[in-house]
Amino acid sequence: MLQILEQKGFIERRATGSSMMPFIRSGDTLIISKLNGKLKKGDIALFEQDGKYLLHRVVKVYINGYKCRGDNRYKADAFVPREKVFGKLDAIYKKDKIVECNSKRFKMLSKLYNFVLFRYFNVFCMRAISRKRHKNDNK
């Protein structure tokens, strides 16, 4: 895969898994370009971690690497050094339409989804879990 990315400058792959739902679903066709330069917060990076290739969103940028997380995951991945990042998602083919990942609409929807989900929904879930634990402790 990395050899093709290096030679052609891009790769086309089928998505598997659920870590990036709802934006990327299993079976979608992904166009990933070779990384040229640095990633920004919100970009979707192809990187290697623990012997696996993952495609997750950059949630924090550091001088020497990134913190990434799947849109459908609560916890972030371990720190990803720059040398382990190989590509950036450019487009998603969903049945009969193309979603450009650099479009203003995609970036706005991504930010809104992540803001609502991880700022409010997770706080709500954590409070519910805390209440349940507190209730069980008082029995």
Buried (B, 14 or more C-beta within 10 A) or exposed (E): EEEEBEEEEBBEBEBEEBBBBEBBBEEBBBBBBBBEEEBEEBBBBBBBBEEEBBBBBBBEBEEEBBBBBBBBBEEBBEBBBBEBBBBBBBBBBBEEEEBEBEEEEBBEBBEEEBEEEBEEEEEEEEEEEEEEEEEEEEE
